[in-house]
Amino acid sequence: MTTTYAVLLRGINVGGHRKVPMAELRSVLEGLGHRDVRTYLQSGNAVFTTDADGPGDAEQTTAIEDAIEERFGFRVDCLVRDAAYLAAVADACPFPAAELEGKQLHVTYFSEPVGPERFASIDPAAFLPEEFRLGDRALYLYAPEGLGRSELGEALGKPALVKGLVATSRNWNTVLKLVEMTRG
């Protein structure tokens, strides 16, 4: 039996820094024994299948980070999530996703669960009409003008609020594409 996963790389191919060509990323993943490796966009999204009785998410994450560092000479934080988790995050969206443009809705995936106390210093009313909600190791952000203009997004990404976590964001179009790709 096999399981399909997505790996989300954080902070690559931005402004010409920390370049990880997708063809080489596919090669790295295949070198780790993963099959059916596919990438999406240039921002560090890959899907692969592996044996269900293989290593867990944490072990896979470490193996991928180590292999990327060996290949490219720098370490990249990664999150590995299975198809069921990705679908559950999409299904649990607290905002009317079907009514919004992909650039208006984002999911930040976290390496571990986060509680509301982590974001208690944020006054939600100060950022309206932007809003956020927490999910399972995820944060949903509604930003009507997009993430690039989002003051709430900037406030939520402050280092003190995400300290000790790996966090990486994807717009809703990418969230849905990864769900589709991991469905097989």
C-alpha positions as CSV (number, residue, x, y, z in Angstrom):
1,M,0.0,0.0,0.0
2,T,1.2,3.5,-0.7
3,T,0.5,6.9,0.7
4,T,0.6,10.2,-1.2
5,Y,2.2,13.2,0.4
6,A,2.9,16.8,-0.4
7,V,6.1,18.5,0.7
8,L,6.0,22.3,1.2
9,L,9.3,24.0,1.1
10,R,9.6,27.4,2.9
11,G,11.3,30.4,1.5
12,I,12.9,29.2,-1.8
13,N,13.2,30.9,-5.2
14,V,12.2,34.3,-3.8
15,G,14.0,37.2,-5.3
16,G,16.6,35.0,-6.9
17,H,17.8,33.6,-3.5
18,R,17.9,30.0,-2.3
19,K,17.3,28.6,-5.7
20,V,15.9,25.1,-5.9
21,P,15.0,24.2,-9.5
22,M,12.0,22.0,-9.5
23,A,13.6,19.4,-11.8
24,E,16.4,19.0,-9.2
25,L,13.9,18.9,-6.3
26,R,12.1,16.0,-8.1
27,S,15.5,14.3,-8.5
28,V,16.2,14.7,-4.7
29,L,12.9,13.2,-3.8
30,E,13.3,10.3,-6.2
31,G,16.8,9.8,-4.7
32,L,15.1,9.2,-1.4
33,G,13.0,6.4,-2.9
34,H,9.8,8.4,-3.5
35,R,7.7,7.6,-6.6
36,D,5.4,9.5,-8.8
37,V,7.1,12.8,-7.9
38,R,5.5,15.9,-9.3
39,T,6.1,19.6,-8.6
40,Y,3.7,22.5,-8.8
41,L,4.9,26.1,-9.5
42,Q,8.5,27.2,-8.6
43,S,7.7,28.0,-5.0
44,G,8.5,24.6,-3.5
45,N,5.5,22.4,-3.8
46,A,6.0,18.7,-4.6
47,V,3.8,15.6,-4.4
48,F,5.1,12.0,-4.1
49,T,4.0,8.5,-3.1
50,T,5.8,6.2,-0.8
51,D,5.2,3.0,1.1
52,A,2.6,3.4,3.8
53,D,4.7,1.6,6.3
54,G,7.6,3.9,5.6
55,P,8.9,6.7,7.9
56,G,6.4,9.1,9.4
57,D,6.0,12.8,8.5
58,A,8.7,14.0,10.9
59,E,11.3,11.5,9.7
60,Q,10.5,12.2,6.0
61,T,10.8,15.9,6.7
62,T,14.2,15.5,8.2
63,A,15.4,13.3,5.4
64,I,14.2,15.8,2.7
65,E,15.7,18.7,4.5
66,D,19.0,16.8,4.8
67,A,19.0,15.8,1.1
68,I,18.2,19.4,0.0
69,E,21.1,20.7,2.1
70,E,23.5,18.1,0.7
71,R,22.4,18.9,-2.9
72,F,22.2,22.7,-2.7
73,G,24.4,23.7,0.2
74,F,21.7,25.3,2.3
75,R,19.0,24.1,4.6
76,V,15.4,24.6,3.7
77,D,12.6,24.1,6.2
78,C,9.9,21.7,4.9
79,L,6.6,20.4,6.0
80,V,5.4,17.0,4.8
81,R,1.6,16.4,4.9
82,D,-0.5,13.5,3.6
83,A,-3.4,13.7,1.3
84,A,-6.0,13.2,4.0
85,Y,-4.6,16.1,6.0
86,L,-4.5,18.4,3.0
87,A,-8.1,17.6,2.1
88,A,-9.2,18.1,5.7
89,V,-7.6,21.5,5.9
90,A,-9.4,22.6,2.6
91,D,-12.7,21.1,3.8
92,A,-12.5,22.9,7.2
93,C,-12.0,26.4,5.6
94,P,-14.1,28.8,7.8
95,F,-14.4,31.3,4.9
96,P,-16.6,31.1,1.8
97,A,-13.8,29.9,-0.4
98,A,-16.0,29.3,-3.4
99,E,-17.0,33.0,-3.4
100,L,-13.5,34.3,-3.1
101,E,-10.6,34.8,-5.5
102,G,-7.6,32.5,-4.8
103,K,-5.4,35.5,-3.9
104,Q,-7.8,36.6,-1.2
105,L,-7.6,33.4,0.9
106,H,-4.4,31.8,2.3
107,V,-3.5,28.9,4.5
108,T,-0.4,29.0,6.6
109,Y,0.7,25.5,7.5
110,F,2.5,25.0,10.9
111,S,4.9,22.3,12.0
112,E,2.8,21.8,15.2
113,P,-0.6,22.8,16.6
114,V,-1.0,26.4,17.6
115,G,-3.5,27.8,20.0
116,P,-5.3,31.2,20.1
117,E,-3.0,32.3,23.0
118,R,-0.1,32.5,20.5
119,F,-2.0,35.3,18.6
120,A,-3.6,37.0,21.6
121,S,-1.6,40.2,21.0
122,I,-3.4,40.6,17.7
123,D,-6.6,42.8,17.8
124,P,-8.8,41.3,15.1
125,A,-11.0,44.4,14.9
126,A,-8.0,46.6,14.0
127,F,-7.5,44.7,10.7
128,L,-11.0,44.4,9.4
129,P,-12.1,43.5,6.8
130,E,-9.2,41.1,7.0
131,E,-9.7,38.1,9.3
132,F,-8.0,34.9,10.4
133,R,-9.0,31.7,12.0
134,L,-7.0,28.8,13.4
135,G,-7.4,25.2,12.2
136,D,-5.5,21.9,12.6
137,R,-1.8,23.0,12.4
138,A,-3.1,25.7,10.0
139,L,-4.1,29.4,10.0
140,Y,-6.6,30.6,7.5
141,L,-6.3,34.2,6.4
142,Y,-8.9,36.2,4.5
143,A,-7.1,39.2,2.9
144,P,-9.4,40.9,0.4
145,E,-6.6,42.8,-1.3
146,G,-4.2,39.9,-1.4
147,L,-1.3,38.8,0.8
148,G,1.1,41.4,-0.5
149,R,-1.1,44.2,0.8
150,S,-2.3,42.5,4.0
151,E,-1.5,44.3,7.2
152,L,-2.9,41.4,9.1
153,G,-0.7,38.9,7.2
154,E,2.3,41.0,8.1
155,A,1.3,41.1,11.8
156,L,0.6,37.4,11.9
157,G,4.1,36.6,10.4
158,K,6.1,38.5,13.0
159,P,8.9,36.4,14.3
160,A,7.8,36.5,17.9
161,L,4.4,35.0,17.0
162,V,5.8,32.1,15.0
163,K,8.9,31.5,17.1
164,G,9.8,27.8,17.3
165,L,7.6,26.8,14.4
166,V,8.1,26.1,10.8
167,A,5.4,28.1,9.0
168,T,4.8,28.4,5.3
169,S,1.8,29.9,3.4
170,R,0.0,29.0,0.2
171,N,-2.8,30.8,-1.6
172,W,-6.1,29.1,-2.0
173,N,-5.4,28.1,-5.6
174,T,-2.3,26.2,-4.5
175,V,-4.1,24.7,-1.5
176,L,-6.7,23.2,-3.9
177,K,-4.2,22.1,-6.5
178,L,-2.2,20.2,-3.8
179,V,-5.4,18.5,-2.7
180,E,-6.1,17.6,-6.3
181,M,-2.6,16.3,-6.9
182,T,-2.5,14.2,-3.8
183,R,-5.8,12.5,-4.5
184,G,-4.0,10.5,-7.1
